[in-house]
């Protein structure tokens, strides 16, 4: 059984994929940022120290809580090679999955793939902890969707996101 799907480039899907990959790396920033803000506000309210100490703490807390993640996602997307920002063809069979872009082609055995993560609108084919290719379900017609879902069930059963 061979599955062939043309996958259009989708900036939103790339952004969600990058956010998913970065999530383990940035999940601690928000609690640390909130703790810094609370500590800085307490220091200011209790007049424990001059503003020279608590003001930078509040600013650093707001930065950690609300700016780090969007900044990292945006920076990662800007750093992506333009070759992946294009439509690609996905070919999958019982042994291989391949991605054919206009500038390159990548072919991987199912056994070498770490896992497949299923979200409501796509599958993320995880090639490692920080490398993934998203395959949107909307790129497939119902027949292709059923065929690819069955192939995944046999080769790499998806895990929920």
C-alpha positions as CSV (number, residue, x, y, z in Angstrom):
1,X,0.0,0.0,0.0
2,X,1.4,3.4,-1.0
3,X,0.0,6.7,0.2
4,X,0.8,9.9,-1.7
5,X,-0.3,13.3,-0.4
6,X,0.5,16.8,-1.6
7,X,0.9,18.9,1.5
8,X,0.7,22.7,1.1
9,X,2.9,25.0,3.2
10,X,1.1,26.3,6.2
11,X,2.8,29.0,8.4
12,X,0.3,28.4,11.2
13,X,1.0,24.7,11.3
14,X,4.7,25.4,11.3
15,X,4.2,27.7,14.3
16,X,2.2,25.1,16.2
17,X,4.8,22.5,15.5
18,X,7.6,24.7,16.7
19,X,5.5,25.5,19.9
20,X,5.0,21.8,20.5
21,X,8.7,21.0,20.1
22,X,9.8,24.0,22.3
23,X,7.2,23.3,25.0
24,X,9.4,21.1,27.2
25,X,12.2,23.8,27.0
26,X,10.0,26.8,27.9
27,X,7.4,25.4,30.3
28,X,9.4,26.5,33.4
29,X,9.7,30.2,32.3
30,X,6.2,31.2,33.1
31,X,6.1,30.0,36.7
32,X,9.5,31.5,37.4
33,X,8.4,34.8,35.8
34,X,5.2,34.9,37.9
35,X,7.3,34.1,41.1
36,X,9.7,36.9,40.3
37,X,6.8,39.4,39.7
38,X,5.1,38.3,43.0
39,X,8.4,38.6,44.9
40,X,9.1,42.0,43.4
41,X,5.7,43.3,44.2
42,X,5.9,42.0,47.8
43,X,9.3,43.7,48.2
44,X,7.9,46.9,46.9
45,X,4.7,46.7,49.1
46,X,6.7,45.9,52.2
47,X,9.3,48.5,51.4
48,X,12.0,45.9,51.9
49,X,14.4,47.4,49.5
50,X,14.7,50.4,47.2
51,X,13.2,50.3,43.7
52,X,16.7,49.5,42.3
53,X,16.2,45.9,43.5
54,X,12.5,45.2,43.0
55,X,11.8,47.0,39.8
56,X,14.3,44.9,37.7
57,X,12.8,41.8,39.4
58,X,9.3,42.7,38.2
59,X,10.5,43.5,34.7
60,X,12.5,40.2,34.5
61,X,9.4,38.4,35.8
62,X,7.1,39.9,33.1
63,X,9.8,39.1,30.5
64,X,10.0,35.4,31.6
65,X,6.3,35.0,32.0
66,X,5.1,36.5,28.8
67,X,7.9,37.3,26.3
68,X,10.3,34.4,26.3
69,X,8.1,31.8,24.6
70,X,6.8,34.0,21.7
71,X,10.3,35.3,21.2
72,X,11.8,31.8,21.0
73,X,9.0,30.5,18.6
74,X,9.4,33.6,16.4
75,X,13.2,33.3,16.4
76,X,13.1,29.5,15.6
77,X,10.7,30.1,12.7
78,X,12.9,32.9,11.3
79,X,15.9,30.6,11.5
80,X,14.3,27.8,9.5
81,X,15.8,27.1,6.1
82,X,13.6,28.5,3.3
83,X,13.7,25.1,1.7
84,X,11.2,23.7,4.2
85,X,8.8,26.7,3.7
86,X,7.3,25.1,0.6
87,X,4.7,22.6,-0.4
88,X,5.9,19.0,-0.2
89,X,4.8,15.5,-1.3
90,X,4.4,12.9,1.4
91,X,4.9,9.3,0.2
92,X,4.4,6.5,2.7
93,X,4.4,2.7,2.4
94,X,4.9,-0.2,4.8
95,X,8.6,0.4,5.0
96,X,9.4,4.1,4.3
97,X,8.0,7.6,4.7
98,X,9.5,10.2,2.4
99,X,9.1,14.0,2.1
100,X,9.8,15.5,-1.3
101,X,10.3,19.3,-1.3
102,X,11.3,21.3,-4.3
103,X,14.9,21.7,-3.0
104,X,15.5,18.3,-1.3
105,X,14.1,14.9,-0.5
106,X,14.2,13.0,2.8
107,X,13.4,9.3,3.2
108,X,13.1,7.6,6.6
109,X,12.3,4.1,7.7
110,X,9.3,3.8,10.0
111,X,11.5,2.1,12.6
112,X,13.8,5.1,12.7
113,X,10.9,7.5,13.6
114,X,10.7,8.2,17.3
115,X,6.9,8.5,17.4
116,X,3.8,10.0,15.8
117,X,1.9,12.6,17.8
118,X,-1.8,13.1,16.7
119,X,-3.4,16.5,17.2
120,X,-7.0,17.3,16.2
121,X,-5.8,18.8,12.8
122,X,-2.5,17.1,12.1
123,X,0.0,14.3,12.7
124,X,3.5,15.3,13.8
125,X,6.0,12.7,12.6
126,X,8.7,13.0,15.3
127,X,12.1,12.2,14.0
128,X,13.7,13.1,17.4
129,X,13.0,15.3,20.3
130,X,13.5,18.6,18.3
131,X,12.8,17.5,14.8
132,X,9.3,16.9,13.4
133,X,7.3,17.2,10.2
134,X,3.6,18.0,10.5
135,X,1.2,16.4,8.1
136,X,-2.2,18.2,8.2
137,X,-5.3,16.1,8.0
138,X,-6.9,18.8,5.8
139,X,-4.4,18.0,3.0
140,X,-6.1,14.6,2.5
141,X,-9.3,13.6,1.0
142,X,-11.4,11.1,3.1
143,X,-10.0,8.1,1.2
144,X,-6.3,9.2,1.7
145,X,-7.1,10.0,5.4
146,X,-8.5,6.5,6.0
147,X,-5.5,4.9,4.2
148,X,-2.9,7.0,6.1
149,X,-4.6,6.4,9.4
150,X,-4.6,2.7,8.8
151,X,-0.9,2.8,7.8
152,X,0.0,4.7,11.0
153,X,-2.0,2.2,13.1
154,X,0.1,-0.6,11.6
155,X,3.5,1.1,11.6
156,X,3.6,3.8,14.3
157,X,0.4,4.1,16.3
158,X,-0.1,7.8,17.1
159,X,0.0,9.1,20.6
160,X,-2.2,12.0,21.7
161,X,-0.7,15.4,22.0
